[in-house]
Every structure is written in C-alpha cells, then in structure tokens.
Amino acid sequence: MVEIARRCERAVVMAYRELRRSGTDDLAAFQSCTTLYRIHHPEASISEARRLVAEWIDHHVVRQGSGPTPGCDC
C-alpha cells in the first residue's frame, strides 16, 4: 500500500476501507467519510467535501492509484 501524504486524505481512505471491510454499505461509508473530512475541515462546504472524498476513494480504493490527488494542504 502506498503512503498517503495528507493526513485528512489518509484518515478518510483508511476509514472508508475499514468501514467497508466491516460490512458497512458503500453509501453509509461514503457519508461517514464525508463527515470525517468536515471534522478536519469545518470550513469546507458539503459539496466540496463530497467531491474530495469521492475523488480520494476513486483514486485510492477503486483504481488503486498511487499518484498525487487534488485536495487540501494538510
């Protein structure tokens, strides 16, 4: 597994993987991770949080990509 540099991105991807591994359905896991992102970044709109979380899940989980992704600077 490739190391993810951003703390919030790493937390979101790890949480999503663990939720799915434990049997949580995709939508509930996605919603939980969107909430997690907004805890780290309360200034983010819900639409921004959803977009980033979806991009990160798609990149790291679905496509199993290893390159950089768009997002915050943390």
BAMIVEX-770023 format. One record per residue (C-alpha): residue number from 1; x, y, z. Coordinates in Angstrom, 1 decimal. Example, Ala and Ser with C-alpha at 12.3 -4.5 7.8 and 13.67 -1.06 7.14 Angstrom:
% BAMIVEX-770023
<r><num>1</num><xx>12.3</xx><yy>-4.5</yy><zz>7.8</zz></r>
<r><num>2</num><xx>13.7</xx><yy>-1.1</yy><zz>7.1</zz></r>
END
This chain:
% BAMIVEX-770023
<r><num>1</num><xx>0.0</xx><yy>0.0</yy><zz>0.0</zz></r>
<r><num>2</num><xx>1.3</xx><yy>3.4</yy><zz>-0.9</zz></r>
<r><num>3</num><xx>1.8</xx><yy>6.0</yy><zz>1.8</zz></r>
<r><num>4</num><xx>-0.7</xx><yy>8.9</yy><zz>1.5</zz></r>
<r><num>5</num><xx>0.9</xx><yy>12.2</yy><zz>2.4</zz></r>
<r><num>6</num><xx>-2.1</xx><yy>14.3</yy><zz>3.5</zz></r>
<r><num>7</num><xx>-3.3</xx><yy>13.5</yy><zz>7.0</zz></r>
<r><num>8</num><xx>-7.0</xx><yy>14.1</yy><zz>6.2</zz></r>
<r><num>9</num><xx>-6.8</xx><yy>12.1</yy><zz>3.0</zz></r>
<r><num>10</num><xx>-5.1</xx><yy>9.2</yy><zz>4.7</zz></r>
<r><num>11</num><xx>-7.7</xx><yy>9.3</yy><zz>7.5</zz></r>
<r><num>12</num><xx>-10.6</xx><yy>9.3</yy><zz>5.0</zz></r>
<r><num>13</num><xx>-9.2</xx><yy>6.4</yy><zz>2.9</zz></r>
<r><num>14</num><xx>-8.4</xx><yy>4.3</yy><zz>6.0</zz></r>
<r><num>15</num><xx>-11.8</xx><yy>4.9</yy><zz>7.5</zz></r>
<r><num>16</num><xx>-13.6</xx><yy>4.0</yy><zz>4.2</zz></r>
<r><num>17</num><xx>-11.6</xx><yy>0.8</yy><zz>3.8</zz></r>
<r><num>18</num><xx>-12.2</xx><yy>-0.2</yy><zz>7.4</zz></r>
<r><num>19</num><xx>-15.9</xx><yy>0.6</yy><zz>7.2</zz></r>
<r><num>20</num><xx>-16.3</xx><yy>-1.4</yy><zz>4.0</zz></r>
<r><num>21</num><xx>-14.2</xx><yy>-4.3</yy><zz>5.4</zz></r>
<r><num>22</num><xx>-16.5</xx><yy>-4.4</yy><zz>8.5</zz></r>
<r><num>23</num><xx>-19.7</xx><yy>-4.7</yy><zz>6.3</zz></r>
<r><num>24</num><xx>-20.8</xx><yy>-1.1</yy><zz>6.1</zz></r>
<r><num>25</num><xx>-22.5</xx><yy>-0.4</yy><zz>2.7</zz></r>
<r><num>26</num><xx>-20.9</xx><yy>1.9</yy><zz>0.3</zz></r>
<r><num>27</num><xx>-23.2</xx><yy>4.9</yy><zz>0.7</zz></r>
<r><num>28</num><xx>-23.0</xx><yy>4.8</yy><zz>4.5</zz></r>
<r><num>29</num><xx>-19.2</xx><yy>4.5</yy><zz>4.4</zz></r>
<r><num>30</num><xx>-19.0</xx><yy>7.5</yy><zz>2.0</zz></r>
<r><num>31</num><xx>-21.3</xx><yy>9.6</yy><zz>4.2</zz></r>
<r><num>32</num><xx>-19.2</xx><yy>8.8</yy><zz>7.3</zz></r>
<r><num>33</num><xx>-16.0</xx><yy>9.7</yy><zz>5.5</zz></r>
<r><num>34</num><xx>-17.5</xx><yy>13.0</yy><zz>4.3</zz></r>
<r><num>35</num><xx>-18.4</xx><yy>13.8</yy><zz>7.9</zz></r>
<r><num>36</num><xx>-14.9</xx><yy>12.8</yy><zz>8.9</zz></r>
<r><num>37</num><xx>-13.4</xx><yy>15.2</yy><zz>6.3</zz></r>
<r><num>38</num><xx>-15.6</xx><yy>18.0</yy><zz>7.5</zz></r>
<r><num>39</num><xx>-14.5</xx><yy>17.5</yy><zz>11.1</zz></r>
<r><num>40</num><xx>-10.9</xx><yy>18.0</yy><zz>9.9</zz></r>
<r><num>41</num><xx>-12.0</xx><yy>20.9</yy><zz>7.7</zz></r>
<r><num>42</num><xx>-15.2</xx><yy>22.6</yy><zz>9.0</zz></r>
<r><num>43</num><xx>-14.7</xx><yy>25.5</yy><zz>6.6</zz></r>
<r><num>44</num><xx>-15.4</xx><yy>23.1</yy><zz>3.6</zz></r>
<r><num>45</num><xx>-18.8</xx><yy>23.0</yy><zz>2.1</zz></r>
<r><num>46</num><xx>-20.7</xx><yy>19.7</yy><zz>2.0</zz></r>
<r><num>47</num><xx>-20.3</xx><yy>19.7</yy><zz>-1.8</zz></r>
<r><num>48</num><xx>-16.6</xx><yy>20.3</yy><zz>-1.6</zz></r>
<r><num>49</num><xx>-16.2</xx><yy>17.5</yy><zz>1.0</zz></r>
<r><num>50</num><xx>-18.2</xx><yy>15.1</yy><zz>-1.1</zz></r>
<r><num>51</num><xx>-16.2</xx><yy>15.9</yy><zz>-4.2</zz></r>
<r><num>52</num><xx>-12.9</xx><yy>15.4</yy><zz>-2.5</zz></r>
<r><num>53</num><xx>-13.9</xx><yy>12.2</yy><zz>-0.6</zz></r>
<r><num>54</num><xx>-15.3</xx><yy>10.7</yy><zz>-3.9</zz></r>
<r><num>55</num><xx>-12.1</xx><yy>11.6</yy><zz>-5.7</zz></r>
<r><num>56</num><xx>-9.9</xx><yy>10.1</yy><zz>-3.0</zz></r>
<r><num>57</num><xx>-12.0</xx><yy>6.9</yy><zz>-2.8</zz></r>
<r><num>58</num><xx>-12.0</xx><yy>6.5</yy><zz>-6.5</zz></r>
<r><num>59</num><xx>-8.3</xx><yy>7.1</yy><zz>-6.8</zz></r>
<r><num>60</num><xx>-7.0</xx><yy>5.0</yy><zz>-3.8</zz></r>
<r><num>61</num><xx>-9.7</xx><yy>2.3</yy><zz>-3.5</zz></r>
<r><num>62</num><xx>-11.4</xx><yy>1.8</yy><zz>-6.8</zz></r>
<r><num>63</num><xx>-8.4</xx><yy>2.5</yy><zz>-9.1</zz></r>
<r><num>64</num><xx>-5.7</xx><yy>1.7</yy><zz>-6.6</zz></r>
<r><num>65</num><xx>-3.7</xx><yy>4.7</yy><zz>-7.8</zz></r>
<r><num>66</num><xx>-0.5</xx><yy>5.8</yy><zz>-6.2</zz></r>
<r><num>67</num><xx>0.0</xx><yy>9.3</yy><zz>-7.6</zz></r>
<r><num>68</num><xx>-1.0</xx><yy>12.6</yy><zz>-6.0</zz></r>
<r><num>69</num><xx>-4.6</xx><yy>13.7</yy><zz>-5.9</zz></r>
<r><num>70</num><xx>-6.3</xx><yy>17.1</yy><zz>-5.6</zz></r>
<r><num>71</num><xx>-7.1</xx><yy>18.4</yy><zz>-2.1</zz></r>
<r><num>72</num><xx>-6.2</xx><yy>20.4</yy><zz>0.9</zz></r>
<r><num>73</num><xx>-2.7</xx><yy>21.3</yy><zz>2.1</zz></r>
<r><num>74</num><xx>-2.7</xx><yy>19.4</yy><zz>5.4</zz></r>
END
